[in-house]
Amino acid sequence: MNFDSGEISRDGNTHRLQDQPLQILDELVKHPGEVVSREQLIARLWPTGVVEFDTGLNSAMRKLRIALGDDAETPRYIETLPRKGYRFIGRIEEEPHPLVGIPTLPQEYVPTPFETGAIIGRRASDRRAPYKRLGLGFGSIIAAIVLAVVAWHMPGRLFQSDAPAEALPTIVVLPLVDMSVDQSEQALCDGLTEELSNWLAHIPTLQVVARTSAFAFKGQNIDVRKIASALGATHVLEGSLRRSGDQLRITVQLIAA
């Protein structure tokens, strides 16, 4: 493992970690055998803090496990301690050359059945089904649109890193409503809602209401002003999804509460 380049090399194959999974691994390796709390990891990944980053942490940890070829149920490197945090249980060795002093993965590594090709540790279960890939794609597009709208309406506050927490805009992403005739797209609606919350939560100067709090209003016909007041939000993002044959229409709107 080269922490300078963020690359994991194994058997001639190299996989580059994204920044957040790399930071998590760095924090765990610095405390081998010790419990690193979720709060400690969240504080490192998002030092400015928001309402909740549990979804973002779970996503980053999942990517790290895939890169390591690790499994939460039968861990070889990262052990999960429910309601406490994580612990690095792998053996750390120092490679004398050329990466002196940089912790490495065990050399006796044996590929597991779910690992294929140059992408280390990608499980078959993580090869997303077409609907899920479609949902993630739409989530990215919608998130980009939402961010553009937010930046347009609040350019003076959105990117001020020194703004006090109480002055930052707070957004609640309400669960998308399935308006398809057969009501068969609820899973896609929930997935898009979670993706939107996760994307928005990565903005350090934007507070996002926790997903669990937002989903408490799922299926309830309540005035958005009351929802925003109950959750302490300044803005509400709501929308719907409708499928007709091969066409999928997603509508979202950002509301100043």
C-alpha positions, 0 to 999 in steps of 0.5 A: 500500500502506497499512501502517497499515491493512494495505490494498492499493488498486488500480484502486478495489479494496481488499484487506486483508492479514492480519497475517502477510502484512503483516509479511512485506511490510513486512520485504521492502519495508524491504530492497528488492533485498536477500535477507531470509532465512527465519530473519529472517522467522520471527524477526519473525512468531514472536519467541518461537520454536518447533521449526519454523515453515516451514509457517506461513511458507509459508502466509503467503507464499502469501497475500501472493503471492495478494494481490499477484497475484504468482507464484513462478515468474515473480515481479514483486514477490517473488523466491524464492531457494531455501534462502536467502530472499526478495527484493523486486524490485518498484519502490517509489514514494512517493505524495505524497497522501494517503499520504505516505511510504508505499511503493506498488505500481507504477501501471502494473499490468495485471491478469493472467488469473488475477485476478478481482473485488475480491479482488486476485490470486486465482488459479483454482488457489487456488479450493479444490476441495470436498474441500480446503475440507471438509478446511480446515473440519474442520481448523479445528474439530479445531484448536479442540477440540484447543486447548480440551483442551490449555488444560483440561489445562495452563491454568497453562502454556499462556498463560504467555509468560514460561515458559522454552522447556524448560518449554513443552509440545511436541506432535507431530501424527501423520499421520491414518490413513485407515480408509475402506474404499477407502483413498481419503482419504489426501490429505485425511488429510495435508491435515488433519494439516498444517492441525492442525500449522500452527494449533497452531504459531501459539501462541507458548507451545506447541512443535510438532514439525516436520511432516517429523519427524512424517511420518517415523512415517507408517504405522508401528505404534510405541508413542506413548511411543517416538515422543514420546521420539524427538521430545522431545514431551510430548504426541501428537495422533493420529487417524483419518478414515473415509468412508462414503457421504456421511458423514465421521467424524474422530476425534482424541485428545490423549495425554500421552506 
